[in-house]
């Protein structure tokens, strides 16, 4: 929790990525860029990826993804996964 007792806000950034990209390859490629506050890779499938970060780090995550996958491009930034998964149904996870 943040110092004032409120939860820290999060942002979810959806990217189009190369079809061969995997969650593991994004994690491996992001290590040199995000030592102190690494983003969390939610999902990478079907040429799309979703990464959670703080609002302050959003631009850094976009730059990092350009280094990890030069063909990547940001699609949308949202405060909720629901909105991203509504716009991009291929990112909906199967219920277990």
Steps between C-alpha positions, in 0.01 A plus 500: 500500500600856443611714793163674526319167548355487149580236244750589231340550162590268217484532126470224246659556161404276210751458218503338163815286489673262264320164485810320630515710819430319826452613857842352582676688219347830615610434859852412389525803270363742761756421774766752386240781485298450817725431796318694772129480410451223245171484313289186532424313179138389534471313174660452160307306238384528141722794410383709796639564847365668814737655752412648840698800621465815704366810324840664548679213319265469203726687257802299617311175438417611146868582436606169655263307273647676194840364605372150580291479180568779248179418312283545811261789535271607784131449430326637810568595860231429755446490873326163467568171327128469428504790255802361315352152482168641377677682216736208428308176567803290406652613831219349706634220716325167505320430825664215687 
